[in-house]
Amino acid sequence: MNKYAIFLGCNIPARVSQYETAARMVLKKLGVKLVDIRQFNCCGYPLRNSDSRAYLLSAVRNLALAEEQNLDLLVLCQCCFGSLKKAAQLMTENGAVQNEVREILSSENLRYRGNIKIKHLLTVLHHDIGIETIKKQLNATFKDLKIAVQYGCHGLRPSSVTQLDDPSNPTIFDELVRVTGAESVDWPLKLDCCGAPALGIDDDLSNSMAIKKILDGKKAGAQYLCTVCPYCHLQFDTVQAMMLEQEKLKDSLPAILYPQLLGLGMGFDAELLGLNQNQIEIGNIRSFLYKE
């Protein structure tokens, strides 16, 4: 049995709880044991460019807590994933900040040795569990469903740190979508930013970035967007719903979280997967499901 410490971050429990719910459901069906470490704190991402010491301490404390239980981390959020991976890389250096972090951790009887792996949900599903194992747990597959996958920036870049996939031509998310029977469409803006980082700073810029991607996905024939990052999902669900209401967009390209998509194929109830928590109606996606 695969066993991991699950790291949810701050955004998912507060704003995208259906991501956690659906992920736990599909992972349990795939035989994955998840351990909740209640002492986890923020990944440090919001502090990364303003207070490097506080960022590193916040991130590495989480790594030390997982290492204390000899568990690899399973991370759902792309920003958390990139933040924790960067912190692990920085701790291989022996600078003043790193030594200070080690000293502060020791006051809690914590120590980080770098002996655990930090994994995103995509890599756990694709590499650790595997396509064939996932196939065996499906009781229905999608037909004639076209999906535009949204990888998210912080999982792919910088690739020397994250090592998630080829940053110029990633494939693992596409392959995980195809295992459900859906088609992963090729679209020019596939790897562009969703615009979420600019939200609240320059909303017009943020909206325009999202709109370009939505229109590009629709032009490529996609009927739905599929997300694995809470920030991307909020941008293409909550923010897209606002833009539709404000008539900045005429037609929607609804977003579905990958665990929700996979969960439907596994036969889980749509409401239990949290489809009703998405701001844009996606219940019609079930009409593409067919039992063998």
Backbone bond lengths (Angstrom), bond angles and torsions (degrees), N, CA, C in turn:
res aa  C-N    CA-C-N  psi(-1)  N-CA   C-N-CA  omega(-1)  CA-C   N-CA-C  phi
1 M - - - 1.472 - - 1.527 110.29 -
2 N 1.349 116.07 130.46 1.460 120.82 174.11 1.526 109.34 -73.70
3 K 1.322 116.06 134.37 1.460 121.57 -176.82 1.524 109.56 -133.45
4 Y 1.340 116.22 131.53 1.461 121.60 -177.27 1.528 110.36 -141.55
5 A 1.326 114.81 156.92 1.460 120.63 165.73 1.520 106.28 -87.43
6 I 1.324 117.76 122.41 1.457 120.44 -178.29 1.522 109.89 -86.55
7 F 1.341 115.40 130.54 1.467 121.08 179.23 1.523 107.77 -113.55
8 L 1.332 115.86 114.68 1.461 121.52 -174.89 1.514 113.36 -92.97
9 G 1.341 117.23 -25.29 1.450 119.54 -174.03 1.518 111.25 74.39
10 C 1.317 115.96 -166.58 1.468 121.31 -175.87 1.529 113.02 -95.28
11 N 1.331 116.03 -37.85 1.460 121.01 -170.24 1.522 113.11 -71.92
12 I 1.315 116.59 -38.78 1.466 119.82 -175.52 1.531 111.97 -64.75
13 P 1.341 120.12 -52.51 1.472 118.63 178.97 1.526 113.30 -60.84
14 A 1.328 116.58 -32.30 1.463 120.17 -174.75 1.525 113.14 -83.95
15 R 1.351 117.01 -35.08 1.469 118.53 -168.72 1.531 115.01 -130.43
16 V 1.312 117.68 -21.18 1.476 119.90 -177.38 1.529 108.60 -134.29
17 S 1.315 116.07 54.46 1.467 119.81 -174.29 1.527 112.56 -64.37
18 Q 1.344 116.74 -22.90 1.466 119.27 178.28 1.529 111.86 -65.36
19 Y 1.318 117.15 -24.08 1.470 120.59 176.32 1.533 109.58 -64.73
20 E 1.329 115.48 -48.52 1.463 119.99 178.11 1.528 111.27 -61.75
21 T 1.336 116.26 -47.13 1.465 120.74 -177.40 1.525 111.47 -58.00
22 A 1.328 116.14 -49.93 1.464 120.70 -177.93 1.525 111.33 -66.82
23 A 1.333 116.75 -39.60 1.468 120.40 179.92 1.527 110.84 -62.93
24 R 1.324 116.59 -44.22 1.472 119.68 179.11 1.532 110.77 -61.76
25 M 1.313 117.17 -39.24 1.463 120.74 -177.84 1.526 111.69 -65.30
26 V 1.332 116.59 -48.60 1.471 118.74 -177.01 1.528 111.17 -71.28
27 L 1.323 117.11 -36.51 1.463 119.67 179.72 1.528 111.34 -66.83
28 K 1.322 116.51 -37.82 1.470 119.73 177.18 1.524 110.45 -62.61
29 K 1.330 116.31 -42.16 1.466 119.70 179.48 1.525 110.97 -65.11
30 L 1.326 116.78 -28.56 1.461 121.40 179.53 1.529 112.20 -86.82
31 G 1.328 116.41 6.09 1.460 120.54 174.99 1.512 115.23 82.47
32 V 1.323 116.66 19.70 1.463 120.87 -179.21 1.523 109.90 -90.38
33 K 1.314 116.27 133.46 1.466 122.63 175.86 1.523 108.28 -98.27
34 L 1.332 116.47 122.67 1.460 121.96 179.33 1.523 110.01 -108.16
35 V 1.317 115.49 133.36 1.462 121.65 178.89 1.524 108.48 -111.47
36 D 1.320 116.70 126.82 1.464 121.82 177.42 1.522 109.25 -93.50
37 I 1.319 115.57 124.49 1.464 121.11 176.31 1.528 107.41 -105.42
38 R 1.296 116.47 106.14 1.466 121.64 -171.69 1.522 112.91 -66.63
39 Q 1.336 117.05 -21.13 1.468 119.83 -177.49 1.532 113.20 -80.98
40 F 1.328 117.29 -3.77 1.465 119.49 179.18 1.527 110.59 -56.66
41 N 1.330 115.70 145.73 1.462 121.60 175.87 1.527 109.32 -124.86
42 C 1.322 116.78 -172.03 1.468 122.23 178.83 1.528 110.29 -55.68
43 C 1.330 116.62 146.97 1.470 121.52 -179.97 1.523 112.62 -69.96
44 G 1.337 116.75 -11.79 1.455 120.37 179.55 1.509 114.82 93.88
45 Y 1.329 117.17 -7.40 1.471 121.06 -175.31 1.529 114.13 -51.82
46 P 1.348 120.36 -44.86 1.467 119.33 -178.36 1.534 113.74 -61.87
47 L 1.340 117.40 -20.43 1.467 121.34 -177.26 1.524 113.25 -98.24
48 R 1.310 116.32 -3.25 1.464 120.52 -168.37 1.526 113.75 -57.29
49 N 1.318 117.07 -37.34 1.464 120.33 -177.42 1.523 113.54 -103.13
50 S 1.332 117.02 5.32 1.467 119.26 -179.26 1.526 113.31 -120.06
51 D 1.324 117.50 -31.21 1.467 121.36 -179.42 1.529 107.88 -147.92
52 S 1.315 116.47 89.64 1.470 121.32 -173.50 1.528 112.00 -61.83
53 R 1.324 117.24 -33.68 1.463 120.77 -179.85 1.520 110.41 -67.02
54 A 1.341 116.54 -48.88 1.465 120.70 -179.63 1.527 110.68 -64.36
55 Y 1.337 115.92 -39.04 1.468 119.79 177.71 1.518 110.91 -59.48
56 L 1.319 116.02 -51.30 1.460 120.24 -175.08 1.527 111.34 -64.55
57 L 1.328 116.50 -41.32 1.461 120.02 178.93 1.526 110.93 -62.81
58 S 1.334 115.80 -45.06 1.464 120.28 -179.19 1.525 111.30 -61.32
59 A 1.330 116.28 -45.13 1.467 120.56 -178.34 1.525 111.82 -68.45
60 V 1.325 116.34 -48.66 1.466 120.35 -173.37 1.524 111.47 -69.71
61 R 1.313 117.57 -29.23 1.467 119.46 176.35 1.533 110.09 -58.14
62 N 1.324 116.77 -41.39 1.465 120.31 177.27 1.525 111.39 -62.55
63 L 1.324 116.03 -41.96 1.465 120.19 179.77 1.525 110.72 -63.83
64 A 1.323 115.78 -40.23 1.468 120.10 179.89 1.526 111.36 -65.81
65 L 1.331 116.59 -37.68 1.466 120.55 178.88 1.530 111.20 -65.00
66 A 1.330 116.53 -40.57 1.466 119.99 177.31 1.520 110.71 -68.69
67 E 1.327 115.20 -40.10 1.464 119.73 -179.37 1.529 111.04 -65.49
68 E 1.326 116.03 -32.30 1.461 120.98 178.41 1.531 110.63 -59.24
69 Q 1.336 115.94 -30.81 1.466 120.56 178.91 1.527 112.31 -101.07
70 N 1.329 115.42 7.69 1.468 121.38 177.80 1.528 111.95 57.09
71 L 1.343 115.30 44.33 1.457 120.92 -177.43 1.522 111.07 -123.23
72 D 1.329 116.47 133.90 1.454 120.19 169.92 1.522 108.67 -68.97
73 L 1.334 115.74 155.07 1.461 121.15 -179.84 1.523 110.96 -93.90
74 L 1.326 116.63 134.93 1.456 122.66 169.80 1.520 106.59 -108.98
75 V 1.328 116.71 116.91 1.462 122.56 -173.48 1.526 109.69 -112.71
76 L 1.328 117.38 133.51 1.463 121.81 179.36 1.523 112.50 -92.38
77 C 1.314 117.63 -32.52 1.468 122.44 -174.39 1.526 110.79 -90.28
78 Q 1.344 116.29 132.15 1.463 120.34 179.05 1.527 111.91 -64.19
79 C 1.329 117.26 -40.05 1.469 120.28 -179.74 1.527 110.96 -65.70
80 C 1.316 116.54 -43.81 1.470 120.30 176.43 1.524 110.37 -61.66
81 F 1.328 116.35 -43.47 1.458 121.38 -179.85 1.525 110.59 -58.16
82 G 1.335 117.05 -50.77 1.460 120.77 179.89 1.514 112.40 -64.03
83 S 1.333 116.58 -38.54 1.458 121.36 -179.74 1.525 111.83 -65.39
84 L 1.322 116.77 -45.10 1.465 121.09 -179.30 1.527 111.50 -69.47
85 K 1.331 116.72 -37.74 1.466 120.20 178.31 1.528 110.62 -65.33
86 K 1.333 116.77 -40.63 1.465 120.76 178.75 1.521 110.48 -65.35
87 A 1.318 117.19 -40.96 1.463 120.87 178.99 1.522 110.82 -62.34
88 A 1.328 116.49 -41.56 1.469 120.21 178.71 1.520 110.70 -61.96
89 Q 1.332 116.17 -39.38 1.465 119.94 177.96 1.529 110.97 -65.99
90 L 1.327 116.56 -44.05 1.464 120.70 -179.17 1.524 111.71 -62.58
91 M 1.323 116.88 -31.94 1.463 119.89 -177.94 1.529 112.92 -74.38
92 T 1.324 117.41 -6.30 1.468 119.48 173.89 1.523 110.64 -78.51
93 E 1.330 116.08 -13.08 1.456 121.41 177.12 1.530 109.25 -88.32
94 N 1.318 116.11 161.58 1.467 119.98 -175.89 1.526 110.57 -120.81
95 G 1.346 115.25 56.18 1.451 120.05 -179.15 1.512 112.68 -93.52
96 A 1.325 115.18 -179.94 1.463 120.63 -177.89 1.526 111.63 -63.99
97 V 1.340 116.52 -40.73 1.467 119.98 -179.00 1.527 110.23 -65.42
98 Q 1.325 116.42 -42.68 1.466 120.21 179.48 1.529 111.37 -61.71
99 N 1.318 115.95 -42.43 1.468 120.04 179.41 1.525 111.45 -65.87
100 E 1.334 115.79 -36.14 1.464 119.52 177.87 1.531 110.29 -66.84
101 V 1.323 116.63 -40.03 1.466 120.92 177.62 1.527 110.33 -61.75
102 R 1.314 116.44 -43.99 1.472 120.50 178.97 1.531 111.05 -61.21
103 E 1.320 115.36 -39.43 1.470 119.84 -178.94 1.525 110.99 -67.20
104 I 1.336 116.75 -43.01 1.469 120.06 179.63 1.527 110.33 -65.29
105 L 1.331 116.58 -41.23 1.463 120.01 178.26 1.528 111.62 -61.50
106 S 1.307 115.96 -37.13 1.470 119.86 -178.85 1.523 111.82 -63.69
107 S 1.337 117.03 -25.36 1.467 119.84 177.97 1.526 111.30 -67.99
108 E 1.352 116.44 -18.94 1.470 121.88 174.56 1.530 111.34 -102.26
109 N 1.326 114.73 11.50 1.470 120.54 -175.87 1.529 112.15 60.63
110 L 1.328 115.00 34.46 1.457 121.62 177.45 1.523 109.83 -110.82
111 R 1.319 114.71 148.57 1.462 120.05 177.81 1.520 109.06 -146.76
112 Y 1.325 116.08 134.12 1.458 120.05 177.74 1.519 109.38 -109.57
113 R 1.329 115.54 121.04 1.463 121.18 -177.80 1.526 112.56 -108.22
114 G 1.318 117.35 -10.04 1.460 120.47 -179.09 1.514 113.64 82.61
115 N 1.323 117.24 29.38 1.465 121.21 -174.60 1.526 114.45 -98.69
116 I 1.334 117.73 3.11 1.467 119.13 -179.78 1.522 110.16 -115.11
117 K 1.338 115.04 161.90 1.459 121.10 178.09 1.524 109.68 -105.54
118 I 1.323 114.96 146.21 1.462 121.86 178.20 1.521 106.94 -108.53
119 K 1.328 116.58 117.06 1.463 120.46 -173.45 1.524 111.28 -124.36
120 H 1.322 115.48 139.22 1.460 119.86 173.42 1.525 108.94 -85.23
121 L 1.314 116.17 157.97 1.466 121.44 178.33 1.527 111.90 -50.70
122 L 1.339 116.82 -40.41 1.464 120.18 -178.68 1.523 112.02 -59.85
123 T 1.328 116.59 -44.14 1.465 119.27 -177.23 1.529 111.47 -72.76
124 V 1.316 116.66 -33.19 1.467 119.32 176.06 1.528 109.81 -63.21
125 L 1.334 116.17 -46.56 1.461 120.08 -179.50 1.524 111.76 -66.20
126 H 1.324 116.39 -46.11 1.466 120.65 -173.55 1.523 112.96 -78.27
127 H 1.335 116.92 -46.86 1.463 120.56 -173.46 1.531 113.16 -91.20
128 D 1.334 116.59 -47.49 1.466 119.87 -173.25 1.532 112.39 -79.27
129 I 1.323 116.28 -42.46 1.467 120.45 -178.83 1.530 110.49 -89.76
130 G 1.318 115.73 -52.07 1.456 120.02 174.83 1.518 114.94 97.56
131 I 1.325 114.82 148.56 1.458 122.52 -177.16 1.529 112.17 -59.23
132 E 1.316 116.78 -44.59 1.466 119.97 -175.96 1.523 111.97 -65.21
133 T 1.329 116.98 -38.28 1.468 120.28 177.57 1.520 110.73 -65.39
134 I 1.327 116.70 -40.49 1.467 120.64 178.33 1.526 110.08 -63.11
135 K 1.324 116.70 -43.91 1.473 121.02 179.90 1.527 111.83 -54.35
136 K 1.315 116.00 -39.97 1.466 120.72 -176.70 1.528 112.65 -66.93
137 Q 1.339 116.91 -18.72 1.464 120.36 -177.97 1.527 112.61 -96.76
138 L 1.332 117.65 2.42 1.463 121.22 179.30 1.523 109.98 -88.05
139 N 1.329 116.04 136.19 1.466 118.65 173.63 1.520 111.76 -112.45
140 A 1.337 116.37 1.80 1.462 122.74 174.57 1.525 108.06 -158.48
141 T 1.321 115.91 154.96 1.466 120.27 178.04 1.525 109.42 -129.82
142 F 1.317 114.58 156.20 1.463 120.06 178.12 1.523 109.90 -82.58
143 K 1.328 115.76 146.00 1.460 121.32 175.15 1.527 108.74 -130.85
144 D 1.333 115.26 137.48 1.472 122.69 178.38 1.528 112.28 61.48
145 L 1.318 116.49 25.85 1.469 121.73 177.64 1.521 109.45 -102.96
146 K 1.326 115.78 123.88 1.460 120.90 -178.48 1.528 110.01 -110.16
147 I 1.319 114.76 125.54 1.466 122.60 -173.60 1.524 110.40 -119.35
148 A 1.329 116.11 137.75 1.468 121.95 170.17 1.520 107.43 -103.30
149 V 1.329 117.60 115.96 1.465 119.90 -177.51 1.523 110.78 -84.86
150 Q 1.331 115.52 140.10 1.459 122.85 177.78 1.523 107.87 -114.59
151 Y 1.333 116.29 102.03 1.461 120.35 -175.77 1.527 112.39 -69.46
152 G 1.334 117.57 -38.01 1.465 120.40 -172.01 1.510 110.93 89.27
153 C 1.311 116.47 146.56 1.475 121.43 -172.84 1.524 113.47 -76.94
154 H 1.319 117.03 -44.43 1.464 120.25 -168.65 1.526 113.44 -73.91
155 G 1.324 116.53 -14.86 1.454 118.74 174.50 1.518 112.22 -79.91
156 L 1.324 115.85 -32.64 1.467 120.51 -175.75 1.519 113.95 -92.65
157 R 1.328 116.75 -29.51 1.465 119.42 -171.82 1.527 111.63 -131.16
158 P 1.352 117.15 142.22 1.467 127.41 -6.06 1.528 110.85 -73.20
159 S 1.318 115.99 132.82 1.467 120.50 -173.64 1.519 112.63 -64.91
160 S 1.346 116.75 -26.31 1.465 119.60 178.50 1.523 111.37 -65.48
161 V 1.331 116.26 -22.40 1.469 121.97 179.12 1.529 110.97 -96.17
162 T 1.335 116.40 -51.78 1.467 119.69 -171.52 1.527 113.18 -77.87
163 Q 1.323 116.58 -39.52 1.477 121.81 179.26 1.530 111.82 51.23
164 L 1.322 116.01 39.00 1.468 121.10 179.24 1.526 111.22 -79.16
165 D 1.333 115.25 -45.93 1.461 121.31 -176.14 1.528 107.47 -169.41
166 D 1.313 116.54 176.46 1.463 121.37 175.45 1.530 107.87 -63.33
167 P 1.343 119.41 116.72 1.461 120.71 -174.75 1.524 113.74 -66.70
168 S 1.330 117.25 -22.34 1.463 121.19 -179.73 1.522 112.64 -92.62
169 N 1.317 116.29 -24.55 1.463 120.09 -178.20 1.533 110.26 -147.81
170 P 1.322 117.23 64.71 1.469 119.72 -179.06 1.525 111.09 -70.22
171 T 1.312 115.88 151.07 1.472 119.62 -176.88 1.530 114.47 -133.43
172 I 1.344 118.43 -19.32 1.469 118.24 -169.12 1.528 112.93 -64.77
173 F 1.327 117.96 -36.64 1.463 120.37 179.00 1.527 109.66 -67.80
174 D 1.335 116.24 -42.83 1.463 120.59 178.02 1.529 110.41 -57.50
175 E 1.330 116.22 -43.88 1.465 120.63 -178.62 1.525 111.30 -66.11
176 L 1.321 116.37 -36.62 1.465 119.97 178.68 1.526 111.55 -69.61
177 V 1.323 117.09 -32.58 1.465 120.21 174.62 1.525 109.80 -69.37
178 R 1.328 116.88 -43.51 1.470 120.38 -178.36 1.527 112.63 -63.47
179 V 1.330 117.67 -28.83 1.469 119.23 -179.87 1.528 111.11 -62.82
180 T 1.334 117.44 -24.23 1.468 121.22 178.82 1.523 112.16 -80.85
181 G 1.337 117.00 -6.31 1.457 121.61 -177.01 1.510 112.97 98.99
182 A 1.335 117.33 -14.63 1.461 121.19 179.01 1.526 110.47 -74.69
183 E 1.317 115.70 157.29 1.462 121.68 175.99 1.526 109.19 -96.06
184 S 1.328 116.63 132.43 1.462 121.03 174.02 1.522 107.59 -94.84
185 V 1.333 116.64 110.97 1.463 120.46 -174.41 1.526 110.95 -76.92
186 D 1.313 115.10 152.55 1.459 121.43 174.36 1.521 107.29 -89.92
187 W 1.327 117.12 122.47 1.472 119.25 -179.31 1.522 109.92 -136.51
188 P 1.335 117.65 138.18 1.467 122.31 -172.35 1.523 115.23 -56.09
189 L 1.336 117.94 -36.65 1.469 120.68 -175.79 1.529 112.85 -95.96
190 K 1.309 116.34 19.95 1.463 122.75 -177.13 1.526 113.37 -51.27
191 L 1.335 117.39 -40.51 1.462 121.05 -174.32 1.526 113.21 -100.01
192 D 1.328 117.56 5.34 1.465 120.23 177.72 1.530 110.73 -74.14
193 C 1.332 115.22 154.99 1.463 121.77 177.69 1.525 110.52 -64.57
194 C 1.321 116.61 145.32 1.464 121.86 179.51 1.524 112.40 -75.26
195 G 1.334 117.43 -17.73 1.458 121.43 -179.39 1.513 114.65 98.93
196 A 1.322 117.69 -4.64 1.472 120.82 -176.98 1.530 113.68 -58.38
197 P 1.352 120.09 -38.54 1.468 119.07 -178.40 1.530 114.01 -61.28
198 A 1.335 116.75 -22.89 1.465 120.08 -178.81 1.524 112.58 -89.48
199 L 1.326 117.10 -9.18 1.461 120.86 -177.89 1.526 110.11 -65.29
200 G 1.327 116.30 130.86 1.455 121.10 -177.59 1.516 112.96 89.95
201 I 1.327 116.38 -13.99 1.467 121.66 177.14 1.521 109.64 -108.34
202 D 1.325 115.20 -49.13 1.460 122.37 175.81 1.525 106.74 -143.38
203 D 1.320 115.92 86.75 1.462 120.63 -174.74 1.521 112.58 -62.96
204 D 1.331 116.63 -34.58 1.467 119.36 179.18 1.525 110.55 -63.52
205 L 1.329 116.13 -43.12 1.464 120.28 177.74 1.526 110.35 -64.21
206 S 1.325 116.03 -46.30 1.463 121.04 -179.86 1.524 111.37 -58.57
207 N 1.329 115.74 -46.27 1.463 120.25 179.94 1.521 111.86 -64.01
208 S 1.330 116.04 -42.12 1.469 119.39 -178.14 1.525 111.26 -64.53
209 M 1.336 117.10 -36.71 1.470 120.68 177.87 1.529 110.75 -64.97
210 A 1.328 115.58 -42.28 1.468 119.82 178.88 1.523 111.14 -66.81
211 I 1.324 116.41 -43.42 1.469 120.79 -178.96 1.523 111.01 -61.32
212 K 1.330 116.87 -42.48 1.470 120.46 178.98 1.522 110.96 -59.04
213 K 1.321 115.84 -42.84 1.462 119.41 -179.74 1.530 111.20 -68.62
214 I 1.309 117.08 -41.69 1.463 121.14 179.59 1.527 110.55 -61.11
215 L 1.329 116.57 -47.37 1.464 120.88 179.85 1.522 111.26 -65.02
216 D 1.331 116.39 -37.62 1.462 120.85 179.76 1.526 110.83 -66.86
217 G 1.322 115.68 -41.51 1.459 119.46 177.87 1.519 112.07 -63.48
218 K 1.333 115.85 -42.49 1.465 120.03 178.91 1.528 110.97 -65.26
219 K 1.324 116.29 -39.66 1.472 120.67 179.29 1.525 111.00 -62.20
220 A 1.336 116.16 -32.52 1.469 121.02 179.18 1.527 112.07 -78.30
221 G 1.326 116.49 -4.12 1.461 120.65 176.69 1.515 115.20 99.95
222 A 1.335 117.23 3.66 1.467 119.81 -178.49 1.528 111.19 -68.62
223 Q 1.321 114.72 142.46 1.465 120.80 175.31 1.524 111.74 -101.83
224 Y 1.344 115.75 -20.72 1.465 121.81 178.63 1.523 108.96 -146.28
225 L 1.323 114.91 152.17 1.461 122.21 167.76 1.522 107.80 -94.93
226 C 1.328 116.82 146.73 1.464 119.95 176.07 1.525 108.66 -122.51
227 T 1.330 116.54 130.35 1.461 122.08 -172.80 1.528 111.96 -121.47
228 V 1.337 114.64 155.34 1.473 121.32 173.83 1.524 110.74 -136.37
229 C 1.323 116.06 17.47 1.469 121.80 179.32 1.522 108.13 -131.93
230 P 1.332 119.32 130.82 1.462 120.23 -178.35 1.522 113.38 -62.26
231 Y 1.337 117.09 -35.36 1.462 119.86 179.47 1.522 110.64 -67.62
232 C 1.329 116.71 -45.01 1.464 120.54 176.57 1.527 110.25 -61.45
233 H 1.330 115.86 -41.10 1.463 118.82 -177.79 1.527 110.98 -65.63
234 L 1.302 117.64 -43.16 1.463 120.45 177.68 1.522 111.05 -61.04
235 Q 1.323 116.18 -38.35 1.460 120.65 -179.92 1.534 111.11 -65.62
236 F 1.322 116.24 -42.14 1.460 119.55 -175.60 1.528 113.42 -92.60
237 D 1.314 117.03 -2.40 1.464 120.58 176.63 1.526 110.29 -115.42
238 T 1.317 117.18 -72.13 1.464 121.01 -177.21 1.523 112.10 -63.96
239 V 1.330 117.04 -49.68 1.474 120.36 -178.05 1.524 110.38 -68.96
240 Q 1.337 117.37 -39.47 1.466 119.19 177.83 1.531 110.69 -61.72
241 A 1.329 117.21 -39.07 1.464 120.73 177.71 1.528 110.74 -61.26
242 M 1.331 116.68 -39.83 1.468 120.94 177.51 1.520 110.85 -65.50
243 M 1.339 116.56 -41.28 1.468 120.16 -179.31 1.527 111.10 -67.01
244 L 1.323 117.21 -34.79 1.466 120.50 175.97 1.526 110.50 -65.58
245 E 1.332 115.62 -41.53 1.467 120.42 179.08 1.522 111.21 -64.84
246 Q 1.331 116.02 -36.22 1.466 121.55 179.64 1.526 112.52 -84.62
247 E 1.323 116.55 2.39 1.469 124.52 178.93 1.528 112.80 62.07
248 K 1.333 115.81 30.32 1.464 119.93 171.93 1.528 110.13 -81.21
249 L 1.327 114.98 -18.34 1.463 123.32 176.17 1.524 108.16 -129.92
250 K 1.335 116.01 143.92 1.461 119.42 177.69 1.523 111.69 -90.43
251 D 1.323 115.81 -43.98 1.460 120.78 -176.94 1.521 110.10 -125.78
252 S 1.315 115.71 146.61 1.465 120.06 -177.40 1.522 111.90 -89.99
253 L 1.320 114.85 158.65 1.463 123.38 166.25 1.528 104.29 -125.60
254 P 1.332 117.54 88.85 1.470 120.91 -171.75 1.524 112.77 -59.10
255 A 1.323 115.30 148.50 1.467 121.45 -179.72 1.523 110.00 -107.13
256 I 1.326 115.55 136.86 1.460 122.06 174.93 1.522 108.32 -127.97
257 L 1.307 116.49 135.41 1.462 121.29 177.11 1.526 109.50 -71.43
258 Y 1.331 117.01 143.43 1.463 118.59 -176.51 1.532 113.26 -57.24
259 P 1.334 120.16 -43.12 1.472 118.16 178.36 1.530 112.90 -61.20
260 Q 1.339 117.25 -28.37 1.459 119.99 175.36 1.529 110.31 -68.62
261 L 1.329 116.37 -44.41 1.466 121.51 178.56 1.528 110.68 -60.38
262 L 1.331 115.61 -49.08 1.459 120.82 -179.92 1.528 111.04 -64.81
263 G 1.320 116.04 -39.90 1.460 120.84 -179.61 1.520 112.91 -61.94
264 L 1.332 116.82 -36.85 1.462 119.88 176.72 1.525 110.36 -63.14
265 G 1.329 116.17 -41.73 1.456 120.30 177.48 1.517 112.74 -64.76
266 M 1.320 116.34 -27.60 1.467 121.06 178.46 1.524 112.34 -81.71
267 G 1.328 115.72 -8.33 1.459 119.30 177.11 1.512 115.53 97.28
268 F 1.323 117.76 8.66 1.462 120.25 179.25 1.524 110.69 -73.16
269 D 1.312 115.70 149.90 1.459 122.48 178.24 1.527 110.59 -65.65
270 A 1.328 116.02 137.25 1.465 121.36 -176.43 1.527 112.25 -59.77
271 E 1.328 116.23 -39.23 1.465 119.51 -179.29 1.522 111.22 -68.84
272 L 1.333 117.06 -38.27 1.460 120.22 177.97 1.525 111.19 -64.84
273 L 1.330 116.27 -31.01 1.465 121.22 177.68 1.528 112.07 -78.86
274 G 1.327 116.77 -5.05 1.458 120.81 176.74 1.511 115.03 82.21
275 L 1.337 117.90 21.23 1.462 118.85 179.13 1.523 111.68 -61.87
276 N 1.336 116.38 -29.60 1.464 120.63 179.02 1.524 112.28 -72.33
277 Q 1.339 117.80 -12.37 1.464 120.85 177.66 1.530 112.08 -85.95
278 N 1.323 116.55 -15.21 1.458 119.11 175.69 1.525 108.87 -70.39
279 Q 1.313 116.95 141.59 1.460 121.42 -174.80 1.523 112.49 -73.46
280 I 1.322 116.98 -33.57 1.464 121.42 177.78 1.524 108.24 -99.71
281 E 1.300 116.93 129.56 1.465 122.65 -176.33 1.528 111.58 -56.90
282 I 1.332 115.96 125.36 1.467 119.94 178.46 1.531 112.02 -127.63
283 G 1.329 116.08 10.20 1.461 119.75 -178.11 1.521 113.34 -59.41
284 N 1.341 116.72 -28.60 1.465 120.34 -177.94 1.523 112.96 -65.20
285 I 1.320 117.44 -15.10 1.465 120.18 -179.60 1.529 110.70 -61.20
286 R 1.320 117.03 -23.35 1.462 120.64 -179.93 1.527 112.30 -66.51
287 S 1.334 116.92 -19.64 1.472 119.72 179.55 1.523 112.07 -69.53
288 F 1.339 116.94 -13.49 1.463 121.26 178.34 1.532 112.12 -90.03
289 L 1.334 117.12 -3.15 1.465 121.27 -176.78 1.527 111.49 -85.83
290 Y 1.318 115.25 135.18 1.464 120.92 177.81 1.514 109.54 -135.85
291 K 1.329 115.77 135.74 1.465 120.04 174.85 1.521 109.05 -85.85
292 E 1.337 114.18 141.62 1.475 119.28 -179.10 1.526 110.19 -66.84
